[in-house]
Amino acid sequence: MRTSLIGDLYRFAIAIIITLGCINGSAVADEEPTAYRLGSGDRVKVTVYGHEDLSGEFEIDSQGIVSLPLIQDVRGSGLTVEELELAITAKLQPDYLKHPKVNVDVLTYRPFYIIGEVKAPGSYPYASGMTVLKAVALAGGYTYRARTKAVRITRPGNAGQNMIEAKSDTAVLPGDVIEVPERFF
């Protein structure tokens, strides 16, 4: 009984630390730069094993919140899938379930945006393996005025917006804004 309570408290403390965004005094963003961070517009499937009434498909709203049955709001924006699983587990565990097993899968990613000198600027659905060249192709290709060697990507991050000078094979992530500037000659 005592070891079970200690284990539960330990898992709860880890989930709180992750939810607050710090591990050993460093930001979670420094932990793994390639891990996908959830954001507004992502649609996730939450499975609570053995509890179909708590499982389902949910969208992260504009405030970065996932509204779940029983436990209501859980902050999802800025978290990885694993961190969201821990946050949901932490909210279920103290009052509702003894040993919840939670799985989160991303069903649809938020779109990326392409602006500037492409034939059809706008928002496009993200697909795995998306590059700048594929994004431009989705947008109908470059216009005759495009400066193809000066493409920039604005990528949202935990510390604000990151500006990236992009090449045709640069990876595009959900939520990115690709800007194709106009040439001057």
N, C-alpha and C positions, 0 to 999 in steps of 0.2 A: 504494500500500500504506500509506504513512505517513498520508495524508489520511483513508483509510478507518478506520484505527485511532484517529485523533484524533476523527473523527465518532462512532465507537462509544463512545469514552470520554466524549464530551460528552453523548450521549443517556443513557448510564448514570448520569452525575453528575446530570443533570436529574431522572431517575426517582428517584434516592436522595433528592434534596432534596424532591421532591414527597411521597414516601413518609414522610419525617420530618415533613412538615407545615409547612415554612417556605420562603418565597420572598422574597428580598431582606429578610430579617429580620422579615417580617410573617407572621401566621398565614394559612393558606390560606383559612380561613373568612371573612377580610376581603376576599378576592379577588373573590368573586361570591356574594352572599347568596342568590340565587335558584337556584343550581345544586343539583340533587338529590344528597344524600349517601347513599351505600349504608349499610345496617345489617343487623344480624342478622335473618334471616328473608327477606331479598330473594333471589330466584332469578335468576341471570344465565346468559346463553349466551355462552360464550367461543369465538371462532373464531380459530384460528391458521391462516392461509391456507397451503395446500399440505401441511398436517399434520393430517389428520382424526383421527389417534390422540391428538392433544393438545387437540382441540376437544371441546366438549360442554356440557351444562347442569349448573350447580353452584349449591348454596345456601350463603349466608354463614351460618356456624354461630354459636352463642351467644357465642363468643369473638371474633367478627368476622373469622374466617379463611375463605378459600376454598381447598379442597384440590384441586389440579390434578395431572394426570398428569405425571410426570417431575420437575417442580420443587417438588412437594409444596405447602406452605402459603404463601399470600400474604395479607397483611392487606388486607381489603377494606372493613371498617367505617370510616366517616368519609371515605372517598374518593369523588370523583365518578367517573363511568364513564370519563372520559378519563384520570384519574389511575390508575385500576386498570389500564387498558390499558398505560400507561407502566410501572407496577410489574411487570406480567407480562412485558412486553418486556425489561425490565432483568434479570429472573431468567433468561430464556431465552437472552439474547444472549451473555453471556460464555462459557458452557460448552457450550451445546446447539445453538443455531442462529446463523448468521452475521447475517442481516438479517430477523428475524421480523416479520411483519405481523399484529398482533393487533387484534381487534375484540371489544368487549363490549357486549351489549344486556341491558337489564333485562326479564326475562320476566314475573315477578310481583313486586309490591311487598309489603313487610310490611304487616300490617293496621293499621288505626287502631282506637282504643277509644273507647267512649262510655259514661259512667257518670252516675249521678244520676237526675234526674226525667225519664226517658224510659220508654216502655212495655217495651222489650226491651233493656236495657243489655248490653254485651258487646263482642266484637271483630268487626270487619267487614272484608271485603276492600277494599283501596283501589282506586278507579277514577279515571282522569284527570278533572280538572275537579271534584273533590269539594269541596263547600262545607259549612258547618255545617248549613244548612237541609236539604241532601240527606242528610247523615249522620243527622240527627234523623228524617227520613222513613224511612230504612232501619231505624232503631231503633223504628219503630212510632209515632212522634210524641211530643209532650210529654205528661206526665201533667197532671192538673188543678192540681197543686201546683207546677209548674215556674215558676221565675223566668226567663223567656225573654230578658230584657234584660241578664242578668248571666252569660252563658255564658263559660267560660274554656277555653283550650286550653293544655295543657302540651306543649311541643315539645322533644324532645331536640336538643341541639346539641353542638358541640365543647367549649364551656366549661360544660357542665352543662345543666340544665333551664331553658327560657325559658317564662315565664307570659305569655299573651296574652289580653287582653280581646277577645272575639269578637263579631261581628255575624252576622246570618244569611248574608251573602254572603262571609264570611271563608273563605279557602282552607284546606282540610284537607290535610295531608301524611301520607305513610305514617309510622306510629309515633306519631302525635299521640294525646293523651288529651284527649277533650272532656268537660268536666264541666258538667252542667246542675244548678245548685243549687236547693234548695227555697225557696219564698217563705215568709215568716213571718206573713202575714196571710190 
